[in-house]
Amino acid sequence: MNLSNIAESIRKVRLQQNMTLEQLAVKTGFTKGYISRLENFRVNPSLSALSKIAKELGVPVKAFFEDELKSPQYLQGNILNGEEIIRNDSPEYKIKYFSLAFKKIDRVMDPFILEYSPSDKMREMMMHDADEFYVLLEGRINFHIGEMSNCLKLKKNDTLYLSANMPHTAILAPDCKYAKAIVVYCSAKAENK
């Protein structure tokens, strides 16, 4: 939490509402000195203090964090430098997930690198409420869609587009020791933009 950004945000909102330090102090029950120290980033406010100040200023608490939560307009990255996401079933099924856009907070697309290693366990079908675009970069994958009997055998450079809420699972082909894919999820937030 960047204290100076929060302090500046509080001061900015207070001044936009033509409210004095003393008026805000009276409304919140804090002293004028406390509000002044807060706006000059000399105290570290508790969440309850921020909540009380936000309420009296008529803004959500997140308004004080907007500068910190700003998402960059673009991100340059590399498929070798994703942030590993540990899912509770990752070790069991020997699938590693690497987020490629983890620094983009307000994203509507979520690109991942998936790395598959041999596993004794077969992953169950799953669904999610996002469209999915899948590109197999290395290896071979058995991609089951709808039901386990419907199996697409994917090889390097094959692609697949899945609509949201389509049951599916991807399993390393039995004679393959490693596979790597890029998958891009696109959430419903992208609709009607």
N, C-alpha and C positions, 0 to 999 in steps of 0.2 A: 504494500500500500504506500503510495507516494504522498506523504503528508502535505507537501507544498501544492500539489495538484488539487487535493481535496480542499485545502484551505482557500485556494483561489476560486474554486467552484462555489463554495459557500458564500464568499464575499460577493462574487459576481451575481448570484441569484438574489442575495439580500439587496444589493444595490439596484438590480433590475426592478425590484418591487418597492423601491424608494423607502426602504425600512432602515432605521438607524440601529446601531449596535444595542442601544438601550431598549428600543422597542422589541428587538428579537430576544434580548435577555428577559424582559418581562414576560413575553409570550411563552418562552421555554422554561422559565424558572431558574435558568442559569444566571450567573453574575455577568455584568457587562465586561468585567476583566477576563472571565473565562472565554467569552465569545471573542474578545479581542485577541487573546493568546491563541485561540483556535485558528482564527483567520490569519494570524502571523506565524503559523505552524510551530508554535512553541509548546503545544500539548498534543498528545495522541488521543483523539476522541474514541470513546467506546462506541460500539454499534448502537446501543440504546440512545446515547447522546446524539449520534448522527440521525437516528430515526426520529427523535423528538424535534430536532432542528428542521429536518426535511418536512415533517408534518406541519409545523408552523409556517414554513415557507411555501407550503402547498405543492411540493415536488416529491417524486419518489426518491428514495435513498440513492438509487443508481445514478441519479443526476449528478451526484458528487463524484462519481467514478467514471464519467463518460470519457474524459481524456485518457484514462488508463485503459478503458475498454475499446478505444477506437481501433478499428481493424485497418491494416494497410490496404491501399487500393490495389496493390499487386504484390506478389511474392515470387521471388526467384528461388528455386531450390534445385535439388538433384535427387534422382530416385535412389541413390545410395545413402542419402542422409535423412531419411524419414525418422520420425520419433516413434520408437517401439511402443505399441499399445498392448498392455498385458490384459488379456481377457481371461475370465475365470476358467474357460475351457481350452485355452491355447496350448498348455503343456500336454493335456490329455490327447489332443488330436494332432499334435506336432505341427501346428500352423502358427506362424509369426505374422503379426500385423504391424505395418509401419505407416503412420499417418504422414502424408506429404504436404498437408495444408494446415497443420495444427496451429499455426500462428494467425490464421485468418479466422477471427472470431465469428463474424457474421456470414459465413459461407453457406451457400445452398448446394454446393457440390462437395463431396468428401472423397478425395482420392487416396487410395492405400496401395502399398505393395504388400502382397501376400506371399509368404514362402512356405512351401509344403515339404515335410520330411516324412519318411515312412512311419506309420502308426498302426498298432494292433487294433485300435478302436475305430469303428465306422461312425462318422458324424451323422446325427439325425437331420432330417429336413428342417429348414428354418424359413421364416418369412420376415420381411421388414417393410415398413411403409415408405420406401424410397425406390425409385427406379435404379437399376444397376447396369453398368456397362463394364464388361469383363474382357481383358486382353491377356492371353497366355503368352508370356515372354520367353519362358524356358520350360522344357519337360513336357509331360503328358498328364492330363487330368480327366477323370470320369466325372462329368457334370450331370447330376440327376435333377430333372425338372418335373414338378407335379407329383410324381410318384417314383419310387426307386427303380421300377422296371423301365422307365423312360430315361435312358442314359445316352448322353452325347459324349463321344470320345474326342476330346480337344487335344490338339497338338500345337506346337510353337506357332505363333502368329494368328491363331484362331481367335475370333471375337464372339461375344454373345451379349445381347441386350435383353434384360429381364424387366418386365413391368413390376410395379410395386405389389407386394402381398402375394407373390408367386412362390409356392414352396419349392425349395431347392437345396442342394448340397453339392459341394465339390470335394472330390476325393482323389488323392494321388493314384495314378494308374499303378496296378500291381507290379509291373516290371520296371517302374521308374523310381529312382532314388531321390529326386529333387525336382521341384517345379517352382516357378516364380510367375506371378501374375500381377497386373495392375487392375484394380477395380475402382470404379468411380460411382459413388452413390449420389443421387440427386434427389433432394427432399422436396416435399410438396410445396414448400415456401417459394419455389421458383415459379409456380403456376401463376398465370395472369400478371406477369411483370412486364 
